[in-house]
Amino acid sequence: MDLGLEGKVALVMGASRGLGLACAQALSREGCTVAMAARGKDSLEAAAADLGGKNVSIHLADASVPLHRERLVNEAINRHGRIDVLITNSGGPRPGAFDAVDEAAWVHAHEVVVGQVAHLSRLAAPGMRQRKWGRIINIISSSYKEPISGLVLSNTYRPAVVGLAKTLSQELGPHGITVNNVAPGRFDTDRLREVAKARAKGEGGTLEEWMGRFGKDSPVGRLGQAQELGDAVAFLASEAARYINGVTLPVDGGLLRSL
Ligand SMILES: NC(=O)c1ccc[n+]([C@@H]2O[C@H](COP(=O)([O-])OP(=O)(O)OC[C@H]3O[C@@H](n4cnc5c(N)ncnc54)[C@H](OP(=O)(O)O)[C@@H]3O)[C@@H](O)[C@H]2O)c1
């Protein structure tokens, strides 16, 4: 299927590894120019090289810092002329149960999860409105629907992104912009290892045992591979998905049991 993404410009947050990198790869494969953002220079350079180094730019930015977000969007627009597709993403809020999370972690989680989506959407939407075409896709978590034990910050802030995206989908829909969320279940990435480590520390067992258990939780009996999420994001970004707006799509092998 031709996804109609040839020549579009995508800004992908958290693009140096894991799910963000998979989104950048999938969009690049479909012909997008990709502005890739993350905090670490070396991994970002390696990721850009992985995309072939052509029609790619890298941007050092911390998604939790408002000044970085402004600078990043200016850089991407100066370099590529516009942003057609915005993928919000990061390493996620810090893991931990309520007692293990201090005030600074709450403030950081707000900025990196909700602040990022609100601010980057506000910065990218005016150009999309002018061109009457845009895609905003937020990588969230299955915690938006079923809280995950030991992840109080994710359980609190992911549902807030669902509310925000639904609101944006209504306000921006008339201007040719769709706003959707993708909710990963359990993917084999550094972030999941961090969660497994926290569970092992809090509840016992080893990191490997927890990774194995996470895979078996899903009806398909395994962890997801990042490319499987990237493919879903490329579809939502595509022309073919133009009538899909305001939804949260679980990409989880059936992990979420609730209706
Ligand atoms: N993997 C899963 O199973 C799973 C399940 C549910 C939800 N999720 C969510 O999906 C998102 C991506 O997860 P992942 O597994 O791909 O994580 P990951 O493998 O840890 O990769 C995170 C990416 O984001 C970047 N990043 C981290 N903090 C950042 C920040 N403050 N500002 C800008 N970039 C930042 C990282 O690079 P730098 O460190 O260099 O900045 C890296 O490129 C997270 O929000 C995670 O909570 C993942």
The ligand as an SDF file (V2000), in Angstrom:
LIG
                    3D

 48 52  0  0  0  0  0  0  0  0999 V2000
    9.2190   -0.5580   25.7140 N   0  0  0  0  0  0  0  0  0  0  0  0
    8.0400   -0.8310   26.1840 C   0  0  0  0  0  0  0  0  0  0  0  0
    7.6770   -2.0060   26.3800 O   0  0  0  0  0  0  0  0  0  0  0  0
    7.0720    0.2630   26.4870 C   0  0  0  0  0  0  0  0  0  0  0  0
    5.7940   -0.0810   26.9700 C   0  0  0  0  0  0  0  0  0  0  0  0
    4.8900    0.9180   27.2450 C   0  0  0  0  0  0  0  0  0  0  0  0
    5.2460    2.2330   27.0620 C   0  0  0  0  0  0  0  0  0  0  0  0
    6.4860    2.5350   26.5890 N   0  0  0  0  0  0  0  0  0  0  0  0
    6.8160    3.9460   26.4430 C   0  0  0  0  0  0  0  0  0  0  0  0
    7.2640    4.2140   25.1240 O   0  0  0  0  0  0  0  0  0  0  0  0
    8.2410    5.2520   25.1630 C   0  0  0  0  0  0  0  0  0  0  0  0
    9.5050    4.8020   24.4500 C   0  0  0  0  0  0  0  0  0  0  0  0
    9.9940    3.6660   25.1190 O   0  0  0  0  0  0  0  0  0  0  0  0
   11.3020    2.8820   24.6360 P   0  0  0  0  0  0  0  0  0  0  0  0
   11.1130    1.5150   25.1490 O   0  0  0  0  0  0  0  0  0  0  0  0
   11.5550    3.1180   23.2170 O   0  0  0  0  0  0  0  0  0  0  0  0
   12.4340    3.6340   25.5040 O   0  0  0  0  0  0  0  0  0  0  0  0
   14.0100    3.6050   25.3250 P   0  0  0  0  0  0  0  0  0  0  0  0
   14.4510    2.3840   24.6150 O   0  0  0  0  0  0  0  0  0  0  0  0
   14.5580    3.8790   26.6760 O   0  0  0  0  0  0  0  0  0  0  0  0
   14.3320    4.8240   24.3490 O   0  0  0  0  0  0  0  0  0  0  0  0
   14.0030    6.1150   24.7660 C   0  0  0  0  0  0  0  0  0  0  0  0
   14.4330    7.1370   23.7160 C   0  0  0  0  0  0  0  0  0  0  0  0
   14.0210    8.4230   24.1640 O   0  0  0  0  0  0  0  0  0  0  0  0
   15.1660    9.2590   24.3900 C   0  0  0  0  0  0  0  0  0  0  0  0
   14.8830   10.0580   25.5670 N   0  0  0  0  0  0  0  0  0  0  0  0
   14.7720    9.6220   26.8490 C   0  0  0  0  0  0  0  0  0  0  0  0
   14.4760   10.6460   27.6520 N   0  0  0  0  0  0  0  0  0  0  0  0
   14.3980   11.7360   26.8630 C   0  0  0  0  0  0  0  0  0  0  0  0
   14.1300   13.0970   27.1000 C   0  0  0  0  0  0  0  0  0  0  0  0
   13.8950   13.5620   28.3330 N   0  0  0  0  0  0  0  0  0  0  0  0
   14.1360   13.9510   26.0630 N   0  0  0  0  0  0  0  0  0  0  0  0
   14.3950   13.5210   24.8050 C   0  0  0  0  0  0  0  0  0  0  0  0
   14.6480   12.2440   24.5150 N   0  0  0  0  0  0  0  0  0  0  0  0
   14.6450   11.3690   25.5350 C   0  0  0  0  0  0  0  0  0  0  0  0
   16.3420    8.2940   24.5080 C   0  0  0  0  0  0  0  0  0  0  0  0
   17.5850    8.8930   24.1500 O   0  0  0  0  0  0  0  0  0  0  0  0
   18.4320    9.7650   25.2130 P   0  0  0  0  0  0  0  0  0  0  0  0
   18.4400    8.9820   26.4790 O   0  0  0  0  0  0  0  0  0  0  0  0
   19.7620    9.9160   24.5680 O   0  0  0  0  0  0  0  0  0  0  0  0
   17.7110   11.0700   25.3480 O   0  0  0  0  0  0  0  0  0  0  0  0
   15.9320    7.2230   23.5130 C   0  0  0  0  0  0  0  0  0  0  0  0
   16.1890    7.6710   22.2000 O   0  0  0  0  0  0  0  0  0  0  0  0
    8.4500    5.5940   26.6450 C   0  0  0  0  0  0  0  0  0  0  0  0
    7.6600    6.6800   26.9930 O   0  0  0  0  0  0  0  0  0  0  0  0
    7.9680    4.3410   27.3490 C   0  0  0  0  0  0  0  0  0  0  0  0
    7.5200    4.6190   28.6580 O   0  0  0  0  0  0  0  0  0  0  0  0
    7.4050    1.5990   26.2970 C   0  0  0  0  0  0  0  0  0  0  0  0
  1  2  1  0
  2  3  2  0
  2  4  1  0
  4  5  1  0
  4 48  2  0
  5  6  2  0
  6  7  1  0
  7  8  2  0
  8  9  1  0
  8 48  1  0
  9 10  1  0
  9 46  1  0
 10 11  1  0
 11 12  1  0
 11 44  1  0
 12 13  1  0
 13 14  1  0
 14 15  2  0
 14 16  1  0
 14 17  1  0
 17 18  1  0
 18 19  2  0
 18 20  1  0
 18 21  1  0
 21 22  1  0
 22 23  1  0
 23 24  1  0
 23 42  1  0
 24 25  1  0
 25 26  1  0
 25 36  1  0
 26 27  1  0
 26 35  1  0
 27 28  2  0
 28 29  1  0
 29 30  1  0
 29 35  2  0
 30 31  1  0
 30 32  2  0
 32 33  1  0
 33 34  2  0
 34 35  1  0
 36 37  1  0
 36 42  1  0
 37 38  1  0
 38 39  2  0
 38 40  1  0
 38 41  1  0
 42 43  1  0
 44 45  1  0
 44 46  1  0
 46 47  1  0
M  CHG  2   8   1  16  -1
M  END
$$$$
